[in-house]
Amino acid sequence: MANASRTAPRKTEPLDELRSAWPDTRLVRECLRGREEAWCALIFRYKNLIFSIPLKYGFSADDSTDIFQAVCLDLLSELPKLREVKALPKWIMQITAHKCFHRRQQERRTEVSDPDAKQFEQSTPARAEEILREAEEEQSLRQAMSELSPRCRQLVHMLFYDEPACPYQEIAKTLGIAVGSIGFIRQRCLERLRKSLLEAGFS
């Protein structure tokens, strides 16, 4: 029995739990230890942030995918150099922005006569700053949403993200709640969301 207990496989947490529950500090620590699930969870958490930046720069979906993959490879190799885990989102944004800039430079070298490329180069500093600010705000909202309870998160999505917004009768049926309670739950969920955004410095 003792031998069996020593050789029993270590219990692992589901990937969904890593994605939602683990803070960046723990994710990064487990990534550096080589835990594959932690890498998957880290990329899952920041995939929308990474992919949104090349799209904001005007890259196609295919080019944005290439940039996304390049950023992920950089994260694998450069993560040990990250000094402050709390700077992880901004660090990811900077890496992605650099990839976008270099991609545009490569395009410009192959299409010297392209006026759009010249215009991009002239407007890069101001536009890059604007893009990073937008990406940071969107990431703050995504993070705050992820901290809501599953029911609150689903309710907010159904009310404000779905197009068109779901009618109250459908929301009540999906969530298993009374129609008359939706307004109260909605207010409570939005208050939690607002509190999380304020704590993150989002105004």
N, C-alpha and C positions, 0 to 999 in steps of 0.2 A: 504493500500500500504506500509506503514511504517513497519507494522508487517511482511509483505511478504518479504521485503528487508532484515530484520534482520534474518529471518530464511532461507534465500536462501543458498544453499550449497556452500562451499568455492571452488573456482576454483583451480584445481590441474594441475600441469604441467605433460605432458606425460612422461612416464618412459624413452623413448628414449632421451628426452631432458635432464633429470637428468643424464643419462649415459654419455652423450657427453659434456654438457655445464657446469655442476656444478663443481667447484673446490673441491678438497678434504676437504678444510676447511668447506665449506658449507655442503658437504655430511656428514661429521662426526658430525657437529652440529645437523643436522636433524636426524641422526641416534640416537644420545643421547636423542633426544626429543621423540623417539619412532616412527618415521615415517617409515612405512614399505617400501614405495617406495624407500626411501633413502638407506635402507639396501640392497634392491635388486640391486640398482644401484652400490653401493659400491662393492658388491660381483661380479657383472658383470665386473666391471672395473679391478678387481684383480684376477679373476678366472684363467686366463691363467698363471699368475705369480705363483699362489699357486700350480696349478696342474703340472707345469713344473718342480718344484723342486723334488718331489718324483720320477718323471720319470728319472731325471738326476741321482738320487741315485740308479737307477736300479730296482725300484719297478714296479710291474705289474700294468696294468690299473686299476684292481679292488682294489689293495692295495692303489694306488694313489688316487682313489675315496674316500676310507675310510679316508685317511689322509686329503684330501681336506675337507671333512665334519667335521672332528675333528677340523681343523683350523678355519672353519667358526663358530663353536660353541664357540671356544676360543675368536674369535673376538667379538661375542655378549656379552660375559661376561667381557672381559678385555679392551674393547675400552675406557671405562671411565677413565682408568688409563694412557692412552696415553697423554703425556705432550706436545709434539710438533707434530702438524699434518704433518709438512713437513717430519717427520721421519716415516710416515705411511708405505711406501713401504718397507723400511729396517726392520721395526718392524714386518711386515707380513712375510718377508723372514726368519727372525730369529725364529719366532714361528713355521713356516713350517719346517725349518731345525731341530729344537728340536724334533718335532713330528717324523720326519724321523729317527733321531738318536735313540729315545726311541723305535720306532718300530723295528729297527734292534736289539737293545738290547733284546727285548722280544723274537725275533726270535732266537737269539743266546742262550738264556736260554732254549729254547725248543729243540734246535738242537746244542748241545754243540760240537758235533764232526764235524760240518760243517766247512770245511776249508775256504769257502768263507766268512763266518761270522767273522772268526778270521782275515782274510785279510782285511775285511772292517773296523774292529775296529782299526787295526794298521794304516790304511791310512786315517782315518776319519778327523783329523784336516786339513791336506793339501787339501783333496778332498772337504771337506765342504767349505773351503775358495774359492776354484775354482768354485764350484757350485754356491755359492752366488754371486760371481763376474759375472758369466755368466748370472744368473737370473736378476741381476741388469741392465746389459747392454741390455738384451732383453726387460725388462720393460721400459727402457728409450726409446727404439725404438717404443714400442707399444704406449707409451704416446705421443710421437712426431707424430706418425701416426694419433692418435685420434684428434690431434689439427689441422690437415689439413682439408680443405674444403671437402665435400662429393665427389665432382668430382675429386679432386686431390687424395684422398684416394683410390677411385675406380681405377683411372688410374695407380697408383703405384702398386696396387694389380695385375692388369691385366698384367702389364709389368714385374714385378719382383717376384710375389708370385705364380701366376698360372703356372702350369706345363702341357704342354709347354706354353711359353708365348703367349698371344693372338696376332694374326696378326693385323697390323694397321687398316686394313679395318673393322675388327670386333670391335675394340676399338672405331673407329669413329662412327660406327652404334650404338653401345651401349650408348655412351656418347652424341650422337647427335652433333658431331663436324666434321669439315673437316679433311681429312687425313693429309693434309699439315700443319695443326696447331698443330698436336700431339707433334712434336719435341719441339716447343716453350713452350707449356703447360707443357710438361714433365720436361723441364729445370727449369721452374718457380716453379713447385711443389717440385722438388728435392732440390732447393735452400731453400725453406721454411722449408723442412724437415731437412736439414743440419743446418739451423739457430736454430731450436728448439733443436736439439741434442747438439749443442755447448752451448746453454744457460743452458742445463741440465748437462753440464760438461762431455758430451760424446765426446771422441776424437778418 
